[in-house]
Amino acid sequence: MSTESNPAKPTAKGADAVDEAIAQGIDFDGTPIPPAKLELYHQVMALEANRQRSGVSNTMRSRIVRIGAKHIPQAELNQKLIDAGFAPLKDKEIAFFYGGK
């Protein structure tokens, strides 16, 4: 059986695996990602690439909160932010990321 007939399995983990799959246009289960979904994704990513940034520290904090909330309990993430010199979790972040838990 040729390797060309088998969809490529992602070799990376996390966000890199998602980026790799998007670049290949193939989902993790081997099915093609519909062109309309890829087009919309690329349109939105182009808009994001052109957006004015407020600073690296702000972006880092946003990513830490957005991703950390999936993996770290609220009190622990809040303390980690403070210990690292970032602002603590804001009420709206707590409500959004931890409100339903």
C-alpha positions as a Markdown table, in Angstrom:
| # | Residue | x | y | z |
|---|---|---|---|---|
| 1 | Met | 0.0 | 0.0 | 0.0 |
| 2 | Ser | 1.4 | 3.4 | -0.9 |
| 3 | Thr | 1.9 | 6.0 | 1.7 |
| 4 | Glu | 0.2 | 8.6 | -0.5 |
| 5 | Ser | -3.1 | 6.9 | 0.0 |
| 6 | Asn | -2.8 | 7.2 | 3.8 |
| 7 | Pro | -3.6 | 10.5 | 5.4 |
| 8 | Ala | -0.6 | 12.0 | 7.2 |
| 9 | Lys | -0.8 | 11.6 | 11.0 |
| 10 | Pro | 0.1 | 14.6 | 13.0 |
| 11 | Thr | 3.7 | 14.4 | 14.3 |
| 12 | Ala | 3.4 | 17.4 | 16.7 |
| 13 | Lys | 1.4 | 17.9 | 19.8 |
| 14 | Gly | -0.7 | 20.8 | 20.9 |
| 15 | Ala | -1.1 | 23.9 | 18.8 |
| 16 | Asp | 1.7 | 22.7 | 16.5 |
| 17 | Ala | -0.4 | 19.6 | 15.6 |
| 18 | Val | -3.4 | 21.8 | 14.8 |
| 19 | Asp | -1.3 | 24.1 | 12.6 |
| 20 | Glu | 0.2 | 21.2 | 10.8 |
| 21 | Ala | -3.2 | 19.7 | 10.1 |
| 22 | Ile | -4.6 | 23.0 | 8.9 |
| 23 | Ala | -1.6 | 23.4 | 6.5 |
| 24 | Gln | -2.2 | 19.9 | 5.1 |
| 25 | Gly | -6.0 | 20.6 | 5.0 |
| 26 | Ile | -6.6 | 17.3 | 6.7 |
| 27 | Asp | -8.3 | 16.8 | 10.1 |
| 28 | Phe | -6.8 | 14.4 | 12.8 |
| 29 | Asp | -9.2 | 11.7 | 11.7 |
| 30 | Gly | -7.9 | 11.9 | 8.1 |
| 31 | Thr | -10.9 | 13.6 | 6.6 |
| 32 | Pro | -10.3 | 16.6 | 4.4 |
| 33 | Ile | -11.1 | 20.0 | 6.0 |
| 34 | Pro | -13.8 | 21.6 | 3.8 |
| 35 | Pro | -12.5 | 24.4 | 1.7 |
| 36 | Ala | -15.0 | 26.9 | 3.0 |
| 37 | Lys | -13.8 | 26.3 | 6.6 |
| 38 | Leu | -10.1 | 26.7 | 5.5 |
| 39 | Glu | -10.9 | 29.9 | 3.6 |
| 40 | Leu | -12.7 | 31.4 | 6.6 |
| 41 | Tyr | -9.9 | 30.4 | 8.9 |
| 42 | His | -7.3 | 32.0 | 6.7 |
| 43 | Gln | -9.4 | 35.2 | 6.3 |
| 44 | Val | -9.7 | 35.6 | 10.1 |
| 45 | Met | -6.0 | 34.8 | 10.7 |
| 46 | Ala | -5.0 | 37.4 | 8.1 |
| 47 | Leu | -7.1 | 40.0 | 10.0 |
| 48 | Glu | -5.5 | 39.0 | 13.2 |
| 49 | Ala | -2.0 | 39.2 | 11.7 |
| 50 | Asn | -2.7 | 42.8 | 10.8 |
| 51 | Arg | -4.1 | 43.8 | 14.2 |
| 52 | Gln | -2.2 | 46.4 | 16.2 |
| 53 | Arg | -0.7 | 44.7 | 19.3 |
| 54 | Ser | -0.8 | 46.1 | 22.8 |
| 55 | Gly | 2.6 | 44.6 | 23.8 |
| 56 | Val | 4.2 | 41.2 | 24.2 |
| 57 | Ser | 3.5 | 41.0 | 28.0 |
| 58 | Asn | -0.2 | 41.7 | 27.5 |
| 59 | Thr | -0.3 | 39.0 | 24.7 |
| 60 | Met | 1.6 | 36.6 | 26.9 |
| 61 | Arg | -0.8 | 37.1 | 29.8 |
| 62 | Ser | -3.9 | 36.7 | 27.6 |
| 63 | Arg | -2.5 | 33.4 | 26.3 |
| 64 | Ile | -1.6 | 32.2 | 29.8 |
| 65 | Val | -5.1 | 33.0 | 31.0 |
| 66 | Arg | -7.0 | 31.6 | 28.0 |
| 67 | Ile | -5.0 | 28.3 | 27.9 |
| 68 | Gly | -4.1 | 28.1 | 31.6 |
| 69 | Ala | -7.8 | 28.2 | 32.6 |
| 70 | Lys | -8.3 | 24.9 | 30.7 |
| 71 | His | -5.6 | 23.1 | 32.8 |
| 72 | Ile | -5.0 | 25.0 | 36.1 |
| 73 | Pro | -7.5 | 25.7 | 38.9 |
| 74 | Gln | -8.5 | 29.3 | 39.3 |
| 75 | Ala | -6.8 | 30.0 | 42.6 |
| 76 | Glu | -3.6 | 28.3 | 41.4 |
| 77 | Leu | -3.5 | 30.2 | 38.1 |
| 78 | Asn | -4.2 | 33.5 | 39.8 |
| 79 | Gln | -1.3 | 32.9 | 42.2 |
| 80 | Lys | 1.0 | 31.9 | 39.3 |
| 81 | Leu | 0.1 | 35.1 | 37.5 |
| 82 | Ile | 0.9 | 37.2 | 40.5 |
| 83 | Asp | 4.1 | 35.3 | 41.2 |
| 84 | Ala | 5.3 | 35.9 | 37.6 |
| 85 | Gly | 4.5 | 39.7 | 37.9 |
| 86 | Phe | 1.3 | 39.7 | 35.8 |
| 87 | Ala | -1.9 | 41.2 | 36.9 |
| 88 | Pro | -4.2 | 38.8 | 38.8 |
| 89 | Leu | -7.3 | 37.3 | 37.1 |
| 90 | Lys | -10.0 | 39.9 | 36.4 |
| 91 | Asp | -13.6 | 39.3 | 37.5 |
| 92 | Lys | -14.7 | 39.1 | 33.8 |
| 93 | Glu | -12.0 | 36.4 | 33.1 |
| 94 | Ile | -13.0 | 34.4 | 36.2 |
| 95 | Ala | -16.7 | 34.6 | 35.1 |
| 96 | Phe | -15.8 | 33.6 | 31.5 |
| 97 | Phe | -13.3 | 30.9 | 32.1 |
| 98 | Tyr | -14.3 | 29.5 | 35.4 |
| 99 | Gly | -18.0 | 30.6 | 35.8 |
| 100 | Gly | -19.5 | 27.3 | 34.4 |
| 101 | Lys | -17.2 | 25.0 | 36.4 |
